[in-house]
């Protein structure tokens, strides 16, 4: 056992104990407990250009594997790898057009006892065992793939589906649905639904503002507009069971120049896509929050985007009952831009600056003195 691996195990044990201690007995802390966060890069060589097996291209998705380590779906290299705690790297699913291979990686999650990979090239959700064996029971997605996929403990997914239907006037109606979908992509529980008629005005704004997340078996936290600090907590049958808000955090208006920049960026991304021919109508307010995930104690982590400007990555941590119980801060010191990821395995940061070497960090944290 290497020294770095031993350190990894010690820090993970500390992390687990601290989580249990910080919320033991269901008691609410008053005042809120601030925590400092310590950083550990899981595999020292992750992202190294010295070895193509270790080099990351574009990280589409990363999740903690139930047996340890981190699963990484690489959108550039079109493969699924497992980075083990001891430094070993295993390609679970390679690139290719054949059965079980990845042709055009989009997203990856663990749902129940399966690994699901949304493949835009094959227009299927590819299904694997937790050890990477192709199960041969892929799910066709059709023309437009599910997006924003979250795996649930029963094997279903929470996702966004964008598609078409004919209305009573024989018009092509576009609809967007956020819901729980089974292994046939049938919607079993609907959390959000909206339709548009040609020229589909406003759809890009609606899509860009919405965010949601959930644990594998907990409530759904839905934010219709991330320029406001307001979320709805939805139960198993999509009923409203609570809400989350911070009235002390106000919306921040964009300048005309900023709105035009957003419009140009969206138009460039969409190109000639006919779904958006109604034009771009950017949100006049800046994004101020981002729900990044739910931890093993079923607590929602909300990233406060404006705090990144102060060389910090700051989170508010909320219970499933809509009560804020902790703050957490990462001192980031002008390093690469990152996207936080929180799941039942802990906290990760993955860099998003394409000009730099891609890295994934595992985070442990402890209460301040």
N, C-alpha and C positions, 0 to 999 in steps of 0.2 A: 504494500500500500504506500503510495507516494505521499510526500509531505503536503502537497497542494490538495490532494484528494482528502486527506485527513482533516485539513483546515475546512474544506468544503462541508464535510459531514458535521463538524463541530458547529459551524455557523448555521447550518440548516436546523440542527437540534436547538440551538439558541433561538432561532427565529420561531420555531414551533412553540417552544415554551413561552416566549414573550407574547405571542398571539393569544395563547390560552390565558395567560396572566392578565393581559390587558382587558379582556372581556369576561373574566371568570365570574360565574354566578349570575350573569345577565345584569349586573349592576351598572348603572350609568355614572360616568365620571363627571364631576362638576367641580371646577371648570374643566373644559376639554383638555385632554392630555396631548401635548405636542410630542412628536417623536422625531428623532434624527435617523437618517438612513445611511447605512454603510453599504459599500458597493463591492461586489465580487464578480469578476469575469469568470464564468463557469469553466471554460476551457481556454487555457492560455493562448493556444494557437488558433482559436476560432477566427476566421477571417484572414489567415496568413496566406500571402501569395506564394509561399514556398511550396505549397502542396495543394493541388487542385481539389482534393477531397475536403480540405479544410476551408477553402475559399468560398465565401458567400457572394452570390451575384445580387439578386434582388429578393429580399425576404417578403414573400406573400403572406405567410402566416407562421407563427411560432407558438407552441403550447408545451406545457410540462407533460411528460409522459408519466402515466400512473406508476410505472416501475422505476422511475428515476430518469434524469436527463431531460433534454429538450428536443422536441420534434421541430424540424424546420422545413417548410415547403419553399423551395427556391424557384421563383418565377422566371429567372433568367436561364438557369441551368435545367429547369424542368425536372427536378428530382426531389424526393423526400428523404431526408437524412435524420438519423438519431445521433445527437451529441451526448454521449454518456458521461456521467460524473467523473469517471476515471480517465477521460481524455480520448477514449476510443470513439471513432466515427463510423457509423454503419449506414450505407445507402439502402434504405428499405425498399424504395421504389425508384427505378431508373427512368430516364427519358426514352420515349419510343412510341411508335404507332400501334404496336401489338397489344394483345390483351393484358391488362394489368399495368401497362406502362403509362407514363404521363406525357401527353402531347402538348398541352398548353395550360400550365398550372394557373389556377385562379385563387382558390382558398382551401384551407384544410382545418378540420376540427376533429376532436374525439367525441363521439356520440355513443353512449352506452359502452359496449365492449368492441367498438369498431372505430377505425380511422377513416374519415370521409375526405376525399379530395374532389373539389369541383374542377373539372377539366373543361375549359372553354373550347379546346380543339375537338374533343370527342363529344361535346355536348352531353356529358354524363356526369353524375356523381359516382366516382369510383370508390369501391368499398373494400377495406382491408381489415385483417385481424390486427390486434395490438402489436404483433410481432412483424407486421408488414406483408403477410400472405394475402394475395388477391383472392377475394371470396367469390368472384364471378357472378355477383348479383347487383350489378351497377344499375343506377336509376337514370333514365333519359330525362334531360332537362328541357328540351325544346330549343327554340331559337335564342331565348334570353335566359341566362343562368341565374340561379338564386345568388343574392349578394348579402354581405353582412351576416354570415352564417355562424350560429352558436350551437354547439352540440348539447343535447339534453340526455339525462341519465337513462331514459327509456328508449334511446336510439333515435328519437325524432330530432328535428332541427328547428331552431328559431331563425327565421330568415325573412328577407325582403324578396318578393317576386314581382317583377314588372312584366306585363303581358297585354294581349289584345282580346277584345270580345266584340261581338256585334250587338248593338242595342236595338230597341224596338223599331227605331226609324231606319234600320239597316245602315247605320253609320259605324265606322271603325272606332271603337271606344278604347282608349288606353286606360289601364288600371294599375294601381300599385297596392300591394297587400303586404302587411307585416303580420306574420302569424306563425303558429306551430304547424309543421308539415311532417307527415309520416314518410315511410320509405318509398311511397309511390308519389310523393310530392302533393298529396291531397291535404288541403288545409283543415286541420282539426280544431284549431282555436284561432280566432282572428282578433288581432290587437289594433290594427289600423287598416283603413281602406279608403281609397279616393280614386275618382275617375276623371278623365279629361276627354274632350272632343277636339278634333282638329281646329286650330293648329297646335293644340296642346300647350297653351300658354301657362307659364308658371311652374311647369313640372320640374325643371332643373333646380329652381329655388327650393321647392318643397323637399326634394331628395337631398340637396346639399345641407339643409338645416336639421334634418332628423337624425337622431341617434338612439340606440337602445342597447340594453345588455341584460344578462341574467346569469345566474349560476346554472349548473346542470339540472337542478331540481327546485329552484326557488322562484320567487316572483319575477316579473318582467318590469324593468325600469325603463320608461319611455319618455324621451325628451323630444317634443315636436319642433323645438327651435333652440339650438345651442347658443344663440345670442342672448338667451334669458336663462337665469338660474332657476328653472322650474322643471320638475319631472313628476310623472304620475306613476304610482306603483300599482301594477295590475296583477290580479290573482290568477288561479289556475283556469278559471272560466272567463278570463278577460275582464272580470269585474274590478272596479276601482277599490283598492283596499287602503290607500294612503297617498300621500304626496310629499315631495321634497322641494324646498325652496329656501332661498336666502334673499329676503327683501333688501338687505344692506348692500348687495352687489347689483349695481345698476347696469343697464344696457349702455354700450358705447357706440355712438354713431360713426359710420364711415364718412370720410370726406368724398366729394364728387370724384376726385382723382382716384381714390381707393376703389370706389364703386366701378369706375371705368376699367381699372386694372383687373378686377375680378371678372367683369364681363368679357374682356378680351381673352383672359385665360380660359374661361369656360367655352367660349366660341372656338378657340383653338383646339381644345380637347374634343369637342363634339363634331367639328368639321361639318360635313354635309349630312349628318345624321338627321333623317327626316322627322324623327320623334320630337325634335326640339326646334322645328322650323318656326314656331311661334315667337321666337326671340328669347333673349336672355334677360331676366329681371333679377339681378343680384339682391341678396338681403342687404338692406341699408344699414344694418348693424353688424359689428364685428362679432366673431365667435369668441365666447368668453369661457365656456366650459366644454368638457369632453368626458362622458362616462366611459371609463377604460376597462371595467371588469368587476367581478364579484369574487371575493376571496373565500377561503375554506370555512369561514365563520358566517358566510352569507351576508357580508357587508359590501356595500357598493363604494367603489373608489371613483371620485370625480376629480379630474385634472383641471385645475384653474389655469387657463392658457396664458393670461397676462402676467403671471408670476415668473414665467420663463425669462422675461426680459430682465429680471433681477438675478440672473444666473442661478435660479432655483427652479426646481420642478415641485410644485406644491399640490397636495391632494386634500380634499375633505372626505372623511370616511363616515358612511351612513349605515344604519341598521335597516333591516327589512321592515321595521315599524316606522321608518321615516324620522329617525332620531340621529343627529350627528354626534358621533362619540369620540372622534379623533381627528387631528391634523397630522400630516406627514410631509416632510420636506427633504428633497435631495439637493445638495449643493452641487451644481453642475459645472460652474466655472468656465463658461464659454467653450465647452467641448462640442462634439458633433450634435446636430439636432436629433432628437429622439422621439419615438412613439412609445409611451408606456403601455404595458400589457399586464393585466392582473387576472389570475385564475386561481383555482384551488391549490395549485402548486406554489404560488407565491407571486412575486413581482418581477417583471423583466422590463428592460429598456432595450429597444433596438434602434440603431442609428438609421436615419433617413436621408443623410447627405450622400448622394450618389457619387460625389467627387472623392469621398474618403473611403477607407477600408470599412466594410460593414462589420459591426460587432454586435453581440448580444450580451447583456449584463444580467446577472441574477442579483437580486437585492435582498438584504436582510436589514431589519431595523430594530432599534431598542429605545426605550423611554429615555428622555433627557433627564438629567439629574436636577 
